[in-house]
Amino acid sequence: MTGSTKLTTGAEMATILATDCGSTTTKAILIEKVGGEYRQTFRGEAPTTVEAPVEDVTRGVLNAIQEVEELSGRTLLEGEKILTPSEGRRGADLYVSTSSAGGGLQMMVAGVVMAMTAESAQRCALGAGAIVMDVLASNDGRAGHEKIERIRHLRPDMILLSGGTDGGTISHVVEMAEYIRAADPKPRLGGGYMLPVIFAGNRDAGGQIQEILGDRTALVITDNIRPVLERENLSPARQMIHDLFLEHVMAQAPGYGTLIGWTGAPIMPTPAAVGLIMEKAARQQGLNLLGVDIGGATTDVFSVVDGQFTRTVSANLGMSYSVSNVLAEAGLTQIQRWLPVLLDEQDVRNRIKNKMIRPTTIPQTQEDLALEQAVAREALRLALDQHKVLAVGLKGIQQERTISDAFEQREGGKSLIDLYRIDLIIGSGGILSHAPRRVQAMLMLIDAYQPLGLTRLAVDSIFMMPHLGVLSKVNERAATEVFLKDCLIPLGSCLAAEGSGKSGEPCFTYTIRFADGRHEKGALRFGELRRLELPPGAEAELEAEPSRGFNLGAGDGRAVAVKATGGAVGLILDARGRPLRLPEDPSGRAAQLRAWAKAVDLYPG
């Protein structure tokens, strides 16, 4: 009964143990059937131990599980083995795990045309949970020797090679394969195995690709990710990335061979698992969803729009290790514009750089907190801008376009992210999940993403989305029940108007009818922000009519009737306009921010 990988059927599964091996912390959760439904009951964590001096990922896993064991009073371990399946108060029916320890999955992708097959390959790798280190293409402007040197220098865990529609020309993708052969790349985690290369391009080129790369790499050939211009086929290549991640990359990391033997389902890269649970929840509820996980080093953005899933990772935007990159990319004035108090330039720079060299520190004063949340707004905004570039319809397709569409196509395709159509925004990561007040998390998301019309917002309570993503591969019911009941904390709804005007002129009027029969009427002037009580689980009928020049989702000046859902914050009515513009004068801007903070009870006092 120890270390078993036997799968228990969904009907029998009453106790589930899951871990996520992060780059710094390993988190364990226990899920149990309570009153006929699955609930997350206990949680433990411990430092990840994949690096020196321990160099065995299982130590951190066992330490985190031991904490769950102590809190729950349930025996989960026997020595250094996980007890499966369960018998009474001993063991768990299933153990699953995700991992981003050791830097996660780092890939290079290569294609023929940057705006077509190379971009499809990038979407494929990102959706599989990888950090894409670079994108090579025949037309990327780099000479052949530069491409070869780049492959040698980066030492990725895996390369995804694509290019050409089935039956089309093969010369360009063969040329890319020859660059890979010439580079003779060595894998990041040691030279004891050959580098995995996945070829997912023109099927007619398979034979030549095999001749070029078959003896130098661990080559795998799978279905073309772009068999015709009008269609992407990402699933086979994504599945192959997961399989090779487990068999080649994870097998080289210290202790993963043992961990793989314990799990009842394949280990998944953490970002891929987060994306999977978001994708399944969105499709199950018929939602268009936008999600973000903002960490210390990277910020991942996920979207599911009309069933199309897209993930991007901004590997240089984070709240501790990468916080100076946010300053460099956004610029000092963009961060200072969110501060309700005036801090001089050098003070702001010093505080941000102190965070980079002491990444585990937490804000000690309200000024520190306001600055950290100002940086978060810019990191979130920049990551969404990068996401919009990849969350697009297919390029290279002949279709009827207007002049404006043609310009959008030239700039990189029309983005799928229409904020009027986003039903739910989910925030995750310490700065959002652990904000001292839930309204701070909600306003960070509203300020950064600037939702339009009516949008629901939520945060991940304790970052259990990775655990639930890998669990959904085995028991979707358990994963989605816990996701909706224990993982997501509804913040409430935001009704926001698009348009611009002079401060104080009428923006929109509203009438709210509550479930208990009460109703409330009011009006907002341009530049105002208002917070109304609407508790979790409550719904209210909201009718609003914008003034001319403003749009709430039905068109310029046209009334809307929507159903607002409550949450920990309630209902935010936003008449600040879109795009959101702050006063130029620093003193006036700080005063305006303090007025908004007071209106929504952002800070104590």
Buried (B, 14 or more C-beta within 10 A) or exposed (E): BEBBEEBBEEEEBBBBBBBBBBBBBBBBBBBBBEEEEBBBBBBBBBBBBBBEEBEBBBBBBBBBBBBBBEEBEBBBBEEEBBBBBBEEEBBBBBBBBBBBBBBBBBBBBBBBBBBBBBBBBBBBBBBBBBBBBBBBBBEBEBEEEEBBEBBEEBBBBBBBBBBBBBEBBBEBBBBBBBBBBBBEBEBBBEEEBBBBBBBBBBBBBBEBBBEBBBEBBBBBBBBBBBBBBEEBBBEBBBEBBBBBBBBBBBBBBBBBEBBBEBBBBBBBBBBBBBBBBBBBBBEEEEBBBBBBBBBBBBBBBBBBBEEBBBBBBBBBBBBBBBBBBBBEBBEEEBBBBBBBEEBEEEEBBEBBEEBBEEBEEEBEEBBBBBBBBBBBBBBBBBBBEBBBEBBBEBBBEEEEEEEEEEEBBEEBBBBBBEBBBBBBBBBBBBBBBEBBBBBBBBBBBBBBBBBBBBBBBBBBBBBBBBBBBBBBBBBBEBBBBBBBEBBBBBBBBBBBBBBBBEEEEBBBBBBBEBEEEEEEEEBBBBBBBBBBEBEBEBEBBBBBBBBEBBBBBBEEBEBBEBEBBBBBBBBBBBBBBBEEEBBEEEEEBBEBBBEBBEBBEBBEE
